[in-house]
Amino acid sequence: MKTVCQHISILVGSGLNTSNILSVHSTVQTGYYHFGTAVRKNHSLIEGIHLEKAKEMVQILKDEERKSV
């Protein structure tokens, strides 16, 4: 994906969650992701961000990055 897009950043989103983020990441390797209801309180678009869920997503990606170094 980085090779195709070169200097253009693409924000990947829609349906990302803890179950599929690593699969998506291994395919697109963009490093830019948008999380919606997966990190929201009660999975609601109108409620605020659930900080622990957001931190969990970040940690999953960081752990994967460490494995590949």
C-alpha positions as CSV (number, residue, x, y, z in Angstrom):
1,M,0.0,0.0,0.0
2,K,2.8,2.4,0.9
3,T,4.5,1.7,-2.5
4,V,1.3,2.4,-4.4
5,C,0.3,5.5,-2.4
6,Q,3.8,7.0,-2.1
7,H,3.5,10.3,-0.3
8,I,-0.3,10.2,0.0
9,S,-1.6,9.0,3.4
10,I,-4.8,6.9,3.5
11,L,-6.8,6.5,6.6
12,V,-8.2,3.0,6.8
13,G,-11.4,2.5,8.8
14,S,-14.9,1.0,8.9
15,G,-15.3,-2.1,11.0
16,L,-11.8,-2.2,12.5
17,N,-11.7,-3.8,15.9
18,T,-9.4,-5.9,18.2
19,S,-10.2,-9.0,16.2
20,N,-9.3,-7.8,12.8
21,I,-6.8,-4.9,13.2
22,L,-3.7,-7.2,12.8
23,S,-5.0,-8.8,9.7
24,V,-5.8,-5.5,8.1
25,H,-2.5,-4.0,9.2
26,S,-0.5,-6.9,7.7
27,T,-2.3,-6.4,4.4
28,V,-2.2,-2.6,4.1
29,Q,0.7,-1.6,6.3
30,T,-0.4,2.0,6.3
31,G,0.0,3.0,10.0
32,Y,-3.1,5.2,9.8
33,Y,-6.3,3.8,11.1
34,H,-9.7,5.1,12.1
35,F,-11.6,3.5,14.9
36,G,-15.3,4.3,15.4
37,T,-17.6,2.3,17.5
38,A,-14.9,-0.2,18.5
39,V,-13.4,2.3,20.8
40,R,-16.6,4.1,21.9
41,K,-18.5,3.7,25.1
42,N,-21.3,1.2,24.6
43,H,-20.2,0.9,20.9
44,S,-22.3,4.1,20.3
45,L,-21.3,6.8,17.8
46,I,-22.9,9.5,20.1
47,E,-21.1,8.5,23.3
48,G,-17.5,9.4,24.1
49,I,-14.3,7.5,23.5
50,H,-13.6,4.6,25.9
51,L,-9.9,5.4,26.6
52,E,-9.0,1.8,27.7
53,K,-10.4,0.4,24.4
54,A,-8.4,2.9,22.4
55,K,-5.2,2.1,24.4
56,E,-5.8,-1.6,23.7
57,M,-5.9,-1.0,20.0
58,V,-2.7,1.0,20.1
59,Q,-1.0,-1.6,22.2
60,I,-2.0,-4.4,19.8
61,L,-0.3,-2.5,17.0
62,K,2.8,-1.6,19.1
63,D,3.2,-5.2,20.1
64,E,3.0,-6.4,16.5
65,E,5.6,-3.7,15.5
66,R,8.0,-4.9,18.1
67,K,7.7,-8.5,16.9
68,S,8.7,-7.5,13.4
69,V,11.8,-5.6,14.4
